[in-house]
Amino acid sequence: MNEIFELMGYTFFQHALLGSLFASIACGIIGTYIVTRRLVFISGGITHASFGGIGIGLYTGLSPILAAAIFSVLSAFGVEWLSKRKDMREDSAIAVFWTFGMAIGIICCFLAPGFTPDLSTYLFGNILTITSTDIIILIVLSIFLILFFALFINPIIYIAFDREYARSQHLPVVTFEYLLMMFIALTIVSCLRMIGIVLVISLLTLPQMTANLFTHSFKRIIVLSIVFGYISCLGGLLLSYQLQVPSGASIIFFSILLYILCKMGKSLYICNHSKSNKL
């Protein structure tokens, strides 16, 4: 316990705690839409496509995160546009941008002049390396997401559950879909330094799956997802410190462990409750 209090005094650990909090808020909000709308595969495609932006950033000398944000948003718009075409299946559209982004990223990384930074930071993440700039990005994104969902929660719910009903209510469905795809892309990129390309999609789905065990309300899932996401980040951070293993993988491992424990706890509760009713 004393070691934990000592860690609290270090700036990198304070950054990790703040980054975890605002990443949990952003992922909890947009992740609920992803899971409800069943966009997990699309989000995975955008996640891997972002590697193309990282490669372009390293090659051109731009900020890799900024380049990844631009590339990811354009890829998200491209997937959304192609998937609406009658001559293109949605999974094919995802595959196009998934593979194109990875190919561009690999080529640019090898062509980048000078010393190429450690790419494992972007692939697997390291929450202990996030900077004040990363935290500011997460804070700004979280504020925009909170405001957007607070103002348009009902249209978002309509679109997430039934697009045709949303159209019948004369809502600008296409505009909302593109805006939400943009938020998905920006959330993914903002979490790359924390979790990494390989694992970031898990933070957008596992807390929501855990929350869904206790409620089916869209709004409550958002709140519980934020709570479970932050618990997973804290637990993974401590596990990473104790075992001296990568923090990104530890956070996801703890998320899965938390889901399993909640699933087992709910099953035991239902079993005991049914037995008590019979008695």
C-alpha positions as CSV (number, residue, x, y, z in Angstrom):
1,M,0.0,0.0,0.0
2,N,2.9,2.4,0.8
3,E,4.2,1.8,-2.7
4,I,0.9,2.9,-4.2
5,F,1.0,6.2,-2.2
6,E,4.6,6.7,-3.3
7,L,3.6,6.3,-6.9
8,M,0.9,8.9,-6.5
9,G,3.7,11.5,-6.0
10,Y,5.2,10.8,-9.5
11,T,4.0,13.0,-12.4
12,F,3.8,10.1,-14.9
13,F,1.5,8.2,-12.5
14,Q,-0.7,11.3,-12.0
15,H,-0.9,11.7,-15.8
16,A,-1.9,8.0,-16.1
17,L,-4.7,8.4,-13.6
18,L,-6.1,11.6,-15.3
19,G,-5.7,10.0,-18.7
20,S,-7.6,6.9,-17.6
21,L,-10.4,9.0,-16.2
22,F,-11.1,11.0,-19.3
23,A,-10.4,8.0,-21.7
24,S,-13.1,6.1,-19.7
25,I,-15.5,9.0,-20.1
26,A,-14.9,9.3,-23.9
27,C,-14.9,5.5,-24.5
28,G,-17.9,5.0,-22.2
29,I,-20.0,7.5,-24.1
30,I,-19.1,6.6,-27.8
31,G,-18.6,2.9,-27.0
32,T,-22.2,2.6,-25.9
33,Y,-23.3,3.8,-29.4
34,I,-20.8,1.4,-31.0
35,V,-22.1,-1.6,-29.1
36,T,-25.8,-0.7,-29.5
37,R,-25.5,0.1,-33.2
38,R,-23.3,-3.0,-33.7
39,L,-20.4,-1.1,-35.2
40,V,-17.6,-3.1,-33.5
41,F,-16.2,-4.4,-36.8
42,I,-16.3,-1.0,-38.4
43,S,-14.5,0.5,-35.3
44,G,-11.9,-2.2,-35.6
45,G,-11.3,-1.2,-39.2
46,I,-10.9,2.5,-38.3
47,T,-8.6,1.5,-35.5
48,H,-6.2,-0.4,-37.8
49,A,-6.6,2.2,-40.6
50,S,-5.2,4.8,-38.2
51,F,-1.8,3.2,-38.5
52,G,-1.7,4.8,-42.0
53,G,-1.9,8.2,-40.4
54,I,0.9,7.4,-38.0
55,G,3.1,6.3,-40.8
56,I,2.4,9.4,-42.8
57,G,3.1,11.6,-39.8
58,L,6.5,9.9,-39.2
59,Y,7.4,10.2,-42.9
60,T,6.3,13.9,-43.3
61,G,7.5,15.1,-39.9
62,L,4.0,15.9,-38.7
63,S,2.7,14.8,-35.3
64,P,1.8,11.1,-35.7
65,I,-1.3,11.6,-33.5
66,L,-2.5,14.6,-35.6
67,A,-1.9,12.7,-38.8
68,A,-3.6,9.6,-37.4
69,A,-6.7,11.7,-36.4
70,I,-7.0,13.2,-39.9
71,F,-6.5,9.8,-41.6
72,S,-8.9,8.0,-39.2
73,V,-11.7,10.6,-39.7
74,L,-11.3,10.4,-43.5
75,S,-11.3,6.6,-43.3
76,A,-14.4,6.6,-41.1
77,F,-16.2,8.9,-43.6
78,G,-15.0,6.6,-46.5
79,V,-16.3,3.5,-44.8
80,E,-19.6,5.2,-44.1
81,W,-19.9,6.4,-47.7
82,L,-18.9,3.1,-49.3
83,S,-21.1,1.0,-47.0
84,K,-24.2,3.0,-48.2
85,R,-23.5,2.1,-51.8
86,K,-25.5,-0.7,-53.3
87,D,-22.5,-2.1,-55.2
88,M,-20.3,-2.4,-52.1
89,R,-20.9,-4.6,-49.1
90,E,-20.1,-3.1,-45.7
91,D,-17.5,-5.7,-44.7
92,S,-15.8,-5.2,-48.0
93,A,-15.7,-1.4,-47.4
94,I,-14.1,-2.0,-44.0
95,A,-11.5,-4.4,-45.4
96,V,-10.5,-1.8,-48.0
97,F,-9.6,0.9,-45.5
98,W,-8.3,-1.6,-42.9
99,T,-5.7,-3.0,-45.3
100,F,-5.0,0.3,-47.1
101,G,-4.3,2.0,-43.8
102,M,-2.0,-0.7,-42.5
103,A,-0.1,-0.9,-45.9
104,I,0.4,2.9,-46.1
105,G,1.6,2.9,-42.5
106,I,4.1,0.2,-42.9
107,I,5.5,1.7,-46.2
108,C,5.8,5.2,-44.7
109,C,7.4,3.9,-41.5
110,F,10.2,2.2,-43.5
111,L,10.6,5.2,-45.8
112,A,10.7,7.7,-42.9
113,P,14.1,9.5,-42.8
114,G,16.3,9.2,-39.7
115,F,15.5,7.2,-36.6
116,T,12.1,5.6,-36.5
117,P,10.5,5.7,-33.0
118,D,9.4,2.6,-31.2
119,L,6.2,1.6,-33.0
120,S,5.2,-0.7,-30.2
121,T,4.0,2.4,-28.3
122,Y,1.4,2.9,-31.0
123,L,0.6,-0.8,-31.5
124,F,0.3,-1.8,-27.8
125,G,0.2,1.5,-25.9
126,N,1.8,2.6,-22.7
127,I,-0.3,4.6,-20.3
128,L,2.7,5.7,-18.4
129,T,4.1,7.6,-21.4
130,I,1.1,9.9,-22.0
131,T,1.8,13.6,-21.8
132,S,0.0,16.7,-20.7
133,T,-1.0,17.3,-24.3
134,D,-2.6,13.8,-24.5
135,I,-4.6,14.5,-21.4
136,I,-5.8,17.9,-22.8
137,I,-6.9,16.2,-26.0
138,L,-8.9,13.6,-23.9
139,I,-10.4,16.3,-21.8
140,V,-11.5,18.4,-24.8
141,L,-12.9,15.3,-26.6
142,S,-14.8,14.2,-23.4
143,I,-16.4,17.7,-23.1
144,F,-17.5,17.7,-26.7
145,L,-18.9,14.1,-26.4
146,I,-20.8,15.0,-23.1
147,L,-22.3,18.1,-24.7
148,F,-23.2,16.4,-28.0
149,F,-24.9,13.4,-26.3
150,A,-26.6,15.6,-23.7
151,L,-28.1,17.8,-26.5
152,F,-29.0,15.0,-28.9
153,I,-29.5,11.9,-26.8
154,N,-32.9,11.1,-28.1
155,P,-32.0,11.3,-31.8
156,I,-28.9,9.2,-31.1
157,I,-30.9,6.6,-29.3
158,Y,-33.4,6.5,-32.2
159,I,-30.6,6.1,-34.8
160,A,-28.8,3.5,-32.6
161,F,-31.8,1.2,-32.3
162,D,-33.9,1.9,-35.4
163,R,-32.6,4.0,-38.3
164,E,-35.9,3.7,-40.2
165,Y,-37.9,5.0,-37.3
166,A,-35.5,7.9,-37.0
167,R,-36.0,8.7,-40.7
168,S,-39.8,8.6,-40.2
169,Q,-39.3,11.3,-37.5
170,H,-37.6,13.5,-40.1
171,L,-34.3,13.4,-38.3
172,P,-31.1,14.1,-40.3
173,V,-29.9,10.6,-39.9
174,V,-27.0,10.8,-42.4
175,T,-25.6,13.9,-40.7
176,F,-25.7,12.3,-37.3
177,E,-24.1,9.1,-38.6
178,Y,-21.2,11.0,-40.1
179,L,-20.7,13.1,-36.9
180,L,-20.8,10.0,-34.7
181,M,-18.3,8.2,-37.0
182,M,-16.0,11.3,-36.6
183,F,-16.3,11.0,-32.8
184,I,-15.5,7.2,-33.0
185,A,-12.4,7.9,-35.1
186,L,-11.2,10.8,-32.7
187,T,-11.8,8.6,-29.6
188,I,-9.8,5.8,-31.1
189,V,-6.9,8.0,-31.9
190,S,-6.9,9.8,-28.6
191,C,-6.5,6.5,-26.8
192,L,-3.7,5.1,-29.0
193,R,-0.9,6.2,-26.6
194,M,-2.8,4.5,-23.7
195,I,-4.0,1.2,-25.1
196,G,-2.5,0.9,-28.6
197,I,-4.0,0.1,-32.0
198,V,-4.2,-3.6,-31.3
199,L,-6.2,-3.3,-28.0
200,V,-8.1,0.1,-28.2
201,I,-11.3,-1.5,-29.5
202,S,-11.6,-3.5,-26.3
203,L,-11.9,-0.4,-24.2
204,L,-14.8,0.6,-26.5
205,T,-16.7,-2.7,-26.0
206,L,-15.8,-4.6,-22.8
207,P,-17.0,-2.0,-20.3
208,Q,-20.3,-1.7,-22.2
209,M,-20.7,-5.5,-22.2
210,T,-20.2,-5.5,-18.4
211,A,-22.7,-2.6,-18.0
212,N,-25.2,-4.4,-20.1
213,L,-25.3,-7.2,-17.6
214,F,-27.0,-4.9,-15.1
215,T,-29.2,-2.6,-17.3
216,H,-30.6,-2.3,-20.8
217,S,-31.1,1.5,-20.6
218,F,-28.9,3.4,-23.0
219,K,-28.2,6.2,-20.6
220,R,-27.4,3.9,-17.7
221,I,-25.1,1.8,-19.8
222,I,-23.1,5.0,-20.6
223,V,-22.7,5.8,-16.8
224,L,-21.8,2.2,-15.8
225,S,-19.5,1.9,-18.8
226,I,-17.5,4.9,-17.6
227,V,-17.3,3.4,-14.1
228,F,-16.3,0.0,-15.3
229,G,-13.8,1.5,-17.7
230,Y,-12.1,3.5,-15.0
231,I,-12.0,0.5,-12.6
232,S,-10.4,-1.5,-15.4
233,C,-7.8,1.2,-16.1
234,L,-6.9,1.5,-12.4
235,G,-6.8,-2.3,-11.9
236,G,-4.8,-2.8,-15.1
237,L,-2.4,0.0,-14.1
238,L,-1.7,-1.6,-10.7
239,L,-1.4,-5.1,-12.3
240,S,1.1,-3.7,-14.8
241,Y,3.2,-2.2,-12.0
242,Q,3.1,-5.4,-9.9
243,L,4.0,-7.8,-12.7
244,Q,6.1,-5.4,-14.8
245,V,4.1,-6.0,-18.0
246,P,2.7,-3.6,-20.6
247,S,-0.1,-1.5,-19.2
248,G,-2.3,-1.7,-22.3
249,A,-2.6,-5.5,-22.2
250,S,-3.0,-5.4,-18.4
251,I,-6.0,-3.0,-18.7
252,I,-7.7,-5.2,-21.2
253,F,-7.0,-8.3,-19.2
254,F,-8.5,-6.7,-16.1
255,S,-11.5,-5.6,-18.2
256,I,-12.2,-9.2,-19.2
257,L,-11.6,-10.4,-15.7
258,L,-14.1,-7.8,-14.4
259,Y,-16.7,-8.9,-17.0
260,I,-16.3,-12.6,-16.1
261,L,-16.7,-11.8,-12.3
262,C,-19.8,-9.7,-12.9
263,K,-21.2,-12.4,-15.2
264,M,-20.7,-15.1,-12.6
265,G,-22.0,-12.8,-9.8
266,K,-25.2,-12.1,-11.8
267,S,-25.7,-15.8,-12.5
268,L,-25.3,-16.7,-8.9
269,Y,-27.7,-14.0,-7.9
270,I,-30.3,-15.2,-10.4
271,C,-29.8,-18.8,-9.2
272,N,-30.2,-18.0,-5.5
273,H,-33.1,-15.6,-6.2
274,S,-35.0,-18.3,-8.1
275,K,-34.4,-20.9,-5.3
276,S,-35.7,-18.5,-2.7
277,N,-38.8,-17.9,-4.7
278,K,-39.5,-21.6,-4.9
279,L,-39.1,-21.9,-1.1
